[in-house]
Amino acid sequence: MLEVLDPAAVRRWARWSAEALSGARAEIDALNVFPVPDGDTGTNLHLTLLAAAEALDALPPDAGPDKTWQTLAHGALLGARGNSGVIVSQALRGLAEALRQAEGRGGDLRNGLVLAARLARDAVVRPVEGTVLSVLAAVAAAVPEGDLGAVATAAAREGRRALGRTTGQLDVLARSGVVDAGAAGLVILLETLAEVVLEARADQHEVPAPQTRVTPPTTEGDAGYEVMYLLHADDTSIDRLRGELDRLGESLVIVGGDGLWNVHVHTDDAGAAIEAALEVGRPYRIRVSHLGGGAPRARRGVVAVAAGTGLAALFQQAGAVVVRREPGSSPPLAALLEAIREAGTEVSVLPNDTGVRAVAAAAAEIARDEGLTVSVLPTKASVQGLAALAVHDPLRRFDDDVVAMTDAAGHTRHGHVWMANREAMTSAGLCRPGDVLGVVDGDVSLIGTALAPVAVEVVRRMVSASSELVTLVSGADAPESLVRAVEDYLAVERPDIEVVRVAGGQGGYPLLIGVE
């Protein structure tokens, strides 16, 4: 048994929780009748914890408690999905605030659970009993003083007991004969924490089955859309936003702090909910899902294929479900298909490479057979995908959005520089191993001996009198002088053009170039 909840244990907890929720998500989805019966609470909680676990995986092995707990909370905040996912991310923030500077002993965990319950309840504008909030409160009130094992075990035990009481605390749960779905997911987190502390992992976690078979109500209220977004805004402006969104809708949860917030609301006026965010800051990763009428939900999403860590993070930050691939290869069809299913019911796919288009089209065809609406956009490079995603509007008609994204991609010229690894005949002549190739819109346009001069010449050939923006995406092994050479050239020759630098982290191509 562990005596302290150290960084390695925190990493295990996040990873094991994501795996446990993955195994239980279908059962938790089936419990989901509140606040709306959209059947995705288990999936949302799994994705929330998966984001936290992946954020921790990116840390160096020697990261200390402060950085580890901060990263857990930040990863969950960025990846939080749905009402329950957002609330659970705030509970994780409470644990992080209490434990990041502590030893991680039993008393520290107890303090963290108390703070988690308080912060989670404070984040919900109109708290309802019989939910994840009730279970958090019950756990915070019941955990005893003691060592780490005693506190973790008591939290899991009381969480399971409090979960059973939720059926009688909320009418919609009682009518449907279920416990609260979000609370069921929280209990899995608490039980997994106890397993980490006791160093005894369970094969699976029990998810209570419905007690009766009744048709749940279509909605709890009249709100027609679930709106979620991340928001960069000054902390002093959040009360103003909270008041405006409370007027516009229900199931309002706002979590975060220090300038970064995750916002969730159900409303009839999705546009007004987004405009309210624009009044106080910069919203991004905007998700709008239809909730009402018992009709199938039309969830709009984007899938982007990325070959580098920086590019993947950039696409994900902009709201896309990302599929990673190795340079020079295509991602597995199964991975693309799973991403399409995760993204929604109306999905735009950005292959971002000519060689990926075939597997993307195959995945789209299978998804269409399953009833999804999928369009594979003709993005031949990552810079075109970024341009398309920049104009994505989830409030537009799907067909209109596809046209706008395709148009943005089509107006983005793409180029790159790379080192030849074999002798070949190109459109610019014969190249030999070690030559630097400059590619413009898919064709080799020049052959040189050094990266920087070739990159500058590629940019010179790509820009025109109407060019407004140049995006430079540096590769994993790109020297700093490469990007700087292009920036210096543009500063002198085209000071009117905006230049954006991105650390793409891609292998194979030292520099990707986009011109709009």
PyMOL commands that set and color helices and strands:
alter all, ss='L'
color gray80, all
select helices_A, chain A and resi 7-31+41-57+65-79+82-99+106-123+132-142+148-168+171-176+181-198+235-248+270-280+309-317+333-343+354-369+382-390+398-410+451-462+480-493
alter helices_A, ss='H'
color red, helices_A
select strands_A, chain A and resi 225-233+249-257+260-267+281-290+300-306+321-324+346-350+373-376+413-419+424-426+429-431+436-440+443-448+469-474+498-503+511-515
alter strands_A, ss='S'
color yellow, strands_A
deselect
rebuild
show_as cartoon
